[in-house]
Amino acid sequence: MIEVDSDNIDDLASILEEAIKELNSVPEGHLYARLMSYFDLGNFLNLLGYLQQHNKIKISNNLITYTGKDSKCF
């Protein structure tokens, strides 16, 4: 399992952002099902929260949608 911490959160969030960007929108459970062998649920949710804080995604009714509102890199 990959642990998310302050040293790697920018890189991991960028990778997850690109995956969501490619899909445009994806159900949260479907994305986690694909990534659960890499991240536990807590780390997955931390990454989603990080992307939300940086206005990269929005989550509504468990649907993750890429917004990319903030053009700044991490």
C-alpha positions in Angstrom: 0.0 0.0 0.0 1.1 3.5 -0.8 1.1 5.8 2.2 0.1 9.4 1.6 2.2 12.0 3.6 3.4 15.5 3.3 6.4 14.4 1.2 4.5 12.7 -1.6 0.9 14.2 -1.5 1.6 16.7 -4.3 2.9 14.0 -6.7 0.2 11.5 -5.8 -2.6 14.1 -6.1 -1.2 15.1 -9.6 -1.4 11.5 -10.7 -4.9 11.1 -9.4 -5.9 14.5 -11.0 -4.7 13.3 -14.4 -6.8 10.1 -14.1 -9.9 12.0 -13.2 -9.2 14.6 -15.9 -9.1 11.8 -18.5 -12.4 10.4 -17.3 -14.0 13.9 -16.8 -16.3 12.3 -14.2 -16.4 9.0 -12.4 -18.3 7.6 -9.5 -16.2 7.7 -6.3 -16.7 4.0 -5.6 -15.7 2.9 -9.1 -12.4 4.9 -8.9 -11.6 3.6 -5.4 -12.3 0.0 -6.6 -9.6 0.5 -9.3 -7.1 1.9 -6.8 -7.8 -0.1 -3.6 -4.8 -2.3 -4.2 -2.6 0.8 -4.0 -4.4 3.0 -1.4 -6.4 2.3 1.7 -9.7 4.2 1.9 -8.3 6.8 4.3 -5.4 7.7 2.0 -7.8 7.8 -1.1 -10.1 10.2 0.7 -7.2 12.3 1.8 -6.1 12.7 -1.9 -9.7 13.5 -2.9 -9.9 16.1 -0.2 -6.6 17.6 -1.3 -7.8 17.9 -4.9 -11.1 19.5 -3.7 -9.2 22.1 -1.6 -7.2 23.0 -4.7 -10.3 23.3 -6.8 -9.3 20.5 -9.1 -12.4 18.4 -8.6 -15.9 18.6 -7.1 -17.8 15.7 -5.5 -21.5 15.7 -5.6 -23.7 12.6 -4.8 -20.5 10.5 -4.9 -19.7 11.6 -8.5 -16.2 13.0 -8.9 -16.1 15.7 -11.6 -12.9 17.3 -12.9 -13.1 21.1 -12.7 -9.5 22.1 -13.1 -10.5 25.7 -12.0 -7.1 26.4 -10.5 -4.4 26.3 -13.2 -1.5 26.5 -10.7 0.6 23.4 -10.4 0.9 21.8 -7.0 
